[in-house]
Amino acid sequence: MSLPSASANKPPPTRRFGKMARVACALLLALGGLLALAWGIQHISSRTGSTPAMTRQGFYTNPVVQSDFPDPSILQVGNQFYAYATNAFGKHIQVARSDDLVQWEPLPDAMPALPAWVDVNSPNVWAPEVIQIGDRFVMYYTARDQQSQRQCVGVATSTRPDRGFRDTNARPFICQIEQGGTIDASPFRDGEKLYLYFKNDGNCCGLPTHLYAQELAPDGLSLAGSPVPLLVNDQHWEGNVIEAPNMFKHNGNYYLFYSANDYGGASYAVGYARCQTPLGPCEKAPENPILSSRLNLSPPVIGPGGQHVFQVGDQTWIVYHAWNTTEDGMQGDSRYMWLDRVTWQHDRPVIQGPTTEPQPTP
């Protein structure tokens, strides 16, 4: 699409104008062109749902991480943000740092050494999430248990958010072996209490998949009580699996976001359920899914999921992964990180699509 020119119908200056007049006309023409460009950018944005990369003017372009960065999660520490992701590029735990949620600096492996319980021949380290508890950072992650050969949840700690995570345990933190294993652990703080959300990996073995919640000890390193099942895959759009639970609190209400269906294609999507307490009961939203593939956009959104919803100041945001596309428009082999604004309409979350660059307010 070509942008309209502000000078297309404007007559040229006549010879009777002096030098200063000609300079003034040139400046006016340039100003008109800039205004036309700004109008064109907004026009394009309203048609495509994607905003051109003009960070200086408060715009940003999705995806914000254009490399393989699946299952992203965000932690804010002071004025900086840390994004964690599933293994890639020889790293067990990917981590990147940003001060605006848009420009990300990749960092070294956050956990280069794996614990004794992980199968080093096929570690499959997935979906890390980190929470700060006191002066310590606690990471929950998924890896392959060498004894059961199931994906299980581990816990590691560090004194820094970006490096040095160690899991010194002899066995996994949670592993529902009889239900196919356990993956996608996500911590949640509600007042003085901590909770962990996770999913049994039943789809590995033809079993139903449930999302669970369980209370954590104050240090986040042990469990209290018993796991409580909250949701099961029982809707058509969810296919054979629900996963990636992420609890979020807004206006005193609890929202359990989750992903569902086949992560490898366009059917993957995001929904949510409203819960009465952090341990349920929960009821799925009738408008699910609230984030699904948008193939008509440029670039297209293919298989969005692995989401993490978080708050910065008075604004809610969501990060998630979606498949990249090749030059011929086909689905690629990497999952990039996207960032969208979430608004609340009658206490329902609505994913807006990118509009302006976020201005973090620590």
C-alpha positions as CSV (number, residue, x, y, z in Angstrom):
1,M,0.0,0.0,0.0
2,S,1.4,3.4,-0.9
3,L,1.0,6.3,1.5
4,P,-0.9,9.4,0.3
5,S,1.2,12.3,-0.5
6,A,0.4,15.6,1.1
7,S,1.8,17.6,-1.8
8,A,0.0,15.7,-4.7
9,N,-2.5,18.6,-5.3
10,K,-0.4,21.5,-4.1
11,P,0.8,23.9,-6.8
12,P,4.6,24.6,-6.9
13,P,5.9,27.9,-5.6
14,T,6.1,30.6,-8.3
15,R,9.3,32.5,-9.4
16,R,8.2,35.7,-7.7
17,F,8.8,34.0,-4.3
18,G,12.1,34.9,-2.6
19,K,14.6,32.5,-1.2
20,M,13.1,32.5,2.3
21,A,9.7,31.8,0.9
22,R,10.9,28.8,-1.0
23,V,12.6,27.5,2.1
24,A,9.3,28.0,4.1
25,C,7.4,26.1,1.4
26,A,9.8,23.2,1.5
27,L,9.5,23.0,5.3
28,L,5.7,23.0,5.0
29,L,5.8,20.3,2.3
30,A,8.1,18.2,4.6
31,L,5.8,18.7,7.5
32,G,2.8,17.7,5.4
33,G,4.5,14.6,4.3
34,L,5.3,13.6,7.9
35,L,1.7,14.1,8.9
36,A,0.5,12.0,5.9
37,L,3.0,9.3,6.9
38,A,1.6,9.3,10.5
39,W,-1.9,9.0,9.1
40,G,-0.9,6.1,6.9
41,I,0.8,4.3,9.7
42,Q,-2.4,4.5,11.9
43,H,-4.5,3.5,8.8
44,I,-2.3,0.4,8.2
45,S,-2.4,-0.5,11.9
46,S,-6.2,-0.4,12.1
47,R,-6.4,-2.7,9.1
48,T,-3.8,-5.3,10.0
49,G,-3.8,-5.3,13.8
50,S,0.0,-4.9,13.8
51,T,1.9,-1.7,14.4
52,P,5.0,-0.7,12.5
53,A,8.3,-0.5,14.4
54,M,8.5,3.1,15.4
55,T,9.6,2.8,19.0
56,R,10.6,6.4,19.2
57,Q,7.0,7.4,18.7
58,G,5.6,4.8,21.1
59,F,5.0,2.0,18.6
60,Y,6.4,-1.4,18.4
61,T,6.3,-4.4,16.1
62,N,5.3,-8.0,16.9
63,P,6.9,-10.4,17.4
64,V,9.2,-8.7,20.0
65,V,11.6,-11.7,20.1
66,Q,12.3,-13.0,16.6
67,S,14.0,-16.2,17.4
68,D,12.9,-19.5,18.9
69,F,11.6,-18.6,22.4
70,P,8.7,-20.9,23.3
71,D,6.5,-20.8,26.4
72,P,7.6,-17.4,27.6
73,S,7.1,-16.0,31.0
74,I,7.9,-12.6,32.5
75,L,9.4,-11.4,35.8
76,Q,9.8,-7.8,36.8
77,V,12.7,-6.9,39.1
78,G,13.0,-3.2,39.8
79,N,13.2,-1.4,36.5
80,Q,14.0,-4.4,34.4
81,F,12.1,-7.3,33.0
82,Y,13.3,-10.9,32.5
83,A,11.8,-13.3,30.0
84,Y,12.3,-17.0,30.4
85,A,11.7,-19.7,27.8
86,T,12.0,-23.3,26.8
87,N,15.3,-24.7,25.7
88,A,16.9,-23.6,22.4
89,F,20.3,-22.7,21.0
90,G,22.1,-25.1,23.3
91,K,20.6,-23.5,26.4
92,H,18.5,-25.4,29.0
93,I,16.8,-22.2,30.2
94,Q,16.6,-19.3,27.9
95,V,16.5,-15.9,29.5
96,A,16.5,-12.3,28.1
97,R,16.5,-8.9,29.7
98,S,14.6,-5.7,28.8
99,D,13.8,-2.3,30.2
100,D,10.7,-1.7,28.0
101,L,9.3,-5.2,27.2
102,V,10.1,-4.5,23.5
103,Q,13.9,-4.6,23.0
104,W,15.3,-7.8,24.5
105,E,18.9,-8.8,25.2
106,P,19.6,-12.5,25.2
107,L,21.6,-13.7,28.1
108,P,23.6,-16.9,28.9
109,D,21.9,-20.1,30.0
110,A,20.1,-19.4,33.3
111,M,20.7,-23.1,34.4
112,P,23.6,-24.6,32.6
113,A,23.9,-27.6,35.0
114,L,21.0,-30.0,35.3
115,P,20.2,-32.0,38.5
116,A,20.9,-35.7,38.9
117,W,17.3,-36.7,38.3
118,V,17.2,-35.3,34.7
119,D,17.9,-37.6,31.7
120,V,20.9,-35.8,30.2
121,N,20.5,-37.7,26.9
122,S,17.1,-36.2,26.4
123,P,16.5,-33.5,29.0
124,N,13.6,-31.7,27.3
125,V,13.7,-28.6,29.6
126,W,10.5,-26.7,29.1
127,A,8.3,-23.8,30.3
128,P,10.3,-22.2,33.1
129,E,8.7,-19.6,35.4
130,V,10.4,-17.6,38.1
131,I,9.0,-15.9,41.3
132,Q,10.9,-13.8,43.8
133,I,10.5,-14.9,47.4
134,G,12.4,-12.7,49.8
135,D,15.9,-12.2,48.4
136,R,15.9,-15.5,46.5
137,F,14.5,-16.4,43.0
138,V,12.7,-19.7,42.6
139,M,12.3,-21.3,39.2
140,Y,9.8,-24.0,38.4
141,Y,10.6,-25.9,35.1
142,T,9.8,-29.1,33.3
143,A,12.4,-31.8,32.4
144,R,12.6,-35.5,31.6
145,D,12.9,-37.8,34.6
146,Q,15.4,-40.5,33.8
147,Q,13.8,-43.0,36.2
148,S,10.2,-42.8,35.0
149,Q,11.0,-41.4,31.5
150,R,8.1,-38.9,32.1
151,Q,8.2,-35.1,31.9
152,C,8.2,-33.8,35.5
153,V,8.5,-30.5,37.3
154,G,11.6,-29.4,39.1
155,V,12.5,-26.5,41.3
156,A,15.7,-24.5,41.3
157,T,16.9,-21.4,43.1
158,S,19.3,-18.5,42.6
159,T,20.3,-15.2,44.3
160,R,19.9,-13.5,40.8
161,P,17.1,-13.5,38.3
162,D,19.3,-14.0,35.3
163,R,21.8,-16.8,36.1
164,G,23.0,-19.3,38.6
165,F,19.9,-21.4,39.0
166,R,20.5,-24.7,40.7
167,D,18.3,-27.7,41.5
168,T,20.0,-29.8,44.1
169,N,17.1,-32.2,44.6
170,A,17.6,-35.9,44.0
171,R,14.1,-36.3,42.5
172,P,11.5,-34.1,40.7
173,F,9.4,-31.6,42.7
174,I,6.1,-33.0,41.2
175,C,5.7,-36.0,39.0
176,Q,2.2,-37.5,38.5
177,I,3.6,-40.7,36.9
178,E,0.3,-42.6,36.9
179,Q,-1.2,-39.6,34.9
180,G,1.6,-39.4,32.4
181,G,3.8,-37.0,34.2
182,T,3.6,-33.3,35.1
183,I,4.5,-30.2,33.1
184,D,3.9,-26.4,32.9
185,A,4.3,-25.3,36.5
186,S,3.3,-21.7,37.2
187,P,3.5,-20.0,40.6
188,F,1.0,-17.4,41.9
189,R,1.1,-15.2,45.0
190,D,-2.1,-14.1,46.6
191,G,-1.5,-12.0,49.7
192,E,0.7,-14.1,52.1
193,K,0.0,-17.4,50.3
194,L,1.7,-19.1,47.4
195,Y,0.2,-21.5,44.9
196,L,1.5,-23.6,42.1
197,Y,-0.5,-24.5,39.0
198,F,0.4,-27.4,36.7
199,K,-0.9,-30.0,34.2
200,N,-0.7,-33.7,34.1
201,D,0.9,-34.8,30.9
202,G,-1.9,-37.3,30.0
203,N,-1.8,-36.5,26.3
204,C,1.5,-38.3,26.2
205,C,-0.3,-41.6,26.9
206,G,-3.9,-41.2,25.7
207,L,-5.1,-40.0,29.1
208,P,-7.3,-37.0,29.9
209,T,-5.4,-33.8,30.9
210,H,-6.3,-31.8,33.9
211,L,-5.1,-28.4,35.3
212,Y,-4.3,-28.6,39.0
213,A,-3.5,-26.2,41.8
214,Q,-1.7,-26.8,45.1
215,E,-0.6,-24.6,47.9
216,L,3.1,-24.0,48.4
217,A,5.0,-23.5,51.6
218,P,6.1,-19.9,52.2
219,D,9.6,-20.5,50.8
220,G,8.1,-22.1,47.6
221,L,10.3,-25.2,48.0
222,S,7.7,-27.6,49.3
223,L,4.0,-28.4,48.8
224,A,1.2,-28.1,51.3
225,G,-2.1,-30.1,51.1
226,S,-3.1,-32.1,48.1
227,P,-3.4,-31.1,44.4
228,V,-6.9,-29.9,43.5
229,P,-8.1,-30.5,39.9
230,L,-9.6,-27.4,38.4
231,L,-10.2,-28.0,34.7
232,V,-10.2,-30.8,32.2
233,N,-10.2,-30.8,28.4
234,D,-14.0,-31.1,27.6
235,Q,-14.7,-28.6,24.9
236,H,-14.3,-29.0,21.2
237,W,-11.8,-26.2,20.6
238,E,-9.5,-27.7,23.2
239,G,-8.9,-30.9,21.3
240,N,-7.0,-33.5,23.3
241,V,-5.1,-31.3,25.7
242,I,-5.3,-28.3,27.9
243,E,-2.0,-26.9,29.4
244,A,0.1,-23.9,30.4
245,P,-2.1,-22.7,33.3
246,N,-1.5,-19.2,34.5
247,M,-3.5,-17.7,37.4
248,F,-4.1,-13.9,37.4
249,K,-6.0,-11.7,39.8
250,H,-7.9,-8.6,38.7
251,N,-10.4,-6.5,40.7
252,G,-10.6,-9.3,43.3
253,N,-11.5,-11.9,40.7
254,Y,-9.4,-14.9,39.8
255,Y,-8.7,-15.8,36.2
256,L,-7.0,-19.0,35.1
257,F,-5.6,-18.6,31.6
258,Y,-4.6,-21.7,29.7
259,S,-3.7,-23.0,26.3
260,A,-5.3,-25.9,24.4
261,N,-5.2,-28.1,21.4
262,D,-2.2,-29.1,19.2
263,Y,0.6,-26.7,19.8
264,G,2.2,-27.6,16.5
265,G,-0.3,-25.9,14.3
266,A,-3.0,-23.2,13.8
267,S,-5.5,-24.9,16.2
268,Y,-3.6,-24.0,19.3
269,A,-5.3,-21.2,21.2
270,V,-5.8,-19.5,24.6
271,G,-8.8,-19.4,26.8
272,Y,-9.6,-18.7,30.5
273,A,-11.8,-19.7,33.4
274,R,-13.1,-17.6,36.3
275,C,-12.4,-19.1,39.7
276,Q,-14.0,-18.4,43.0
277,T,-10.7,-18.9,44.9
278,P,-7.1,-19.8,43.9
279,L,-8.1,-23.4,44.5
280,G,-11.3,-23.2,42.5
281,P,-14.0,-24.0,41.7
282,C,-13.5,-22.6,38.2
283,E,-15.9,-22.1,35.3
284,K,-14.7,-21.7,31.7
285,A,-15.6,-18.5,29.8
286,P,-18.3,-18.9,27.2
287,E,-16.3,-16.7,24.8
288,N,-13.3,-19.0,24.6
289,P,-10.9,-19.0,23.0
290,I,-10.0,-15.4,23.5
291,L,-6.7,-15.7,21.5
292,S,-6.4,-17.8,18.4
293,S,-4.7,-17.9,15.0
294,R,-5.1,-14.7,13.0
295,L,-3.9,-15.8,9.5
296,N,-5.0,-12.6,7.8
297,L,-2.6,-10.4,9.6
298,S,0.9,-9.4,8.5
299,P,2.8,-11.2,9.9
300,P,0.2,-13.9,10.6
301,V,-0.4,-15.3,14.1
302,I,-0.1,-19.1,13.9
303,G,-0.9,-21.2,17.0
304,P,-0.6,-18.7,19.8
305,G,-0.2,-20.1,23.3
306,G,2.1,-20.9,26.1
307,Q,0.9,-17.5,27.5
308,H,1.8,-15.5,30.6
309,V,-0.4,-12.7,31.8
310,F,1.1,-10.0,34.0
311,Q,0.6,-6.5,35.3
312,V,2.8,-3.4,34.8
313,G,1.5,-0.4,36.6
314,D,-2.2,0.0,35.8
315,Q,-1.9,-2.0,32.5
316,T,-2.3,-5.7,31.9
317,W,-0.1,-7.5,29.3
318,I,0.2,-10.9,27.8
319,V,3.2,-12.6,26.2
320,Y,2.8,-15.8,24.2
321,H,4.5,-17.7,21.5
322,A,3.4,-18.1,17.9
323,W,5.0,-19.9,14.9
324,N,7.1,-17.9,12.5
325,T,6.5,-17.9,8.8
326,T,8.9,-18.5,5.9
327,E,9.4,-16.1,3.0
328,D,6.7,-18.0,1.0
329,G,4.2,-17.6,3.8
330,M,4.4,-21.1,5.2
331,Q,4.6,-22.0,8.8
332,G,8.2,-22.1,10.0
333,D,10.0,-24.2,12.6
334,S,10.4,-21.6,15.4
335,R,8.0,-20.0,18.0
336,Y,8.6,-16.3,18.4
337,M,7.5,-14.2,21.4
338,W,4.6,-11.8,21.0
339,L,3.4,-9.0,23.3
340,D,-0.2,-7.8,23.4
341,R,-2.2,-5.4,25.6
342,V,-5.1,-6.9,27.7
343,T,-8.1,-4.7,28.5
344,W,-10.9,-5.4,30.8
345,Q,-14.5,-5.1,29.6
346,H,-17.1,-5.8,32.3
347,D,-14.5,-7.9,34.1
348,R,-13.7,-9.9,31.0
349,P,-10.2,-9.9,29.6
350,V,-10.0,-8.8,25.9
351,I,-6.7,-9.1,24.0
352,Q,-6.3,-5.9,22.0
353,G,-3.4,-6.5,19.8
354,P,-0.3,-4.2,19.8
355,T,-1.0,-0.5,20.0
356,T,1.7,1.5,21.8
357,E,5.0,0.6,23.4
358,P,4.5,-0.1,27.1
359,Q,6.0,2.3,29.6
360,P,6.9,0.2,32.6
361,T,6.2,1.8,36.0
362,P,8.1,-0.3,38.5
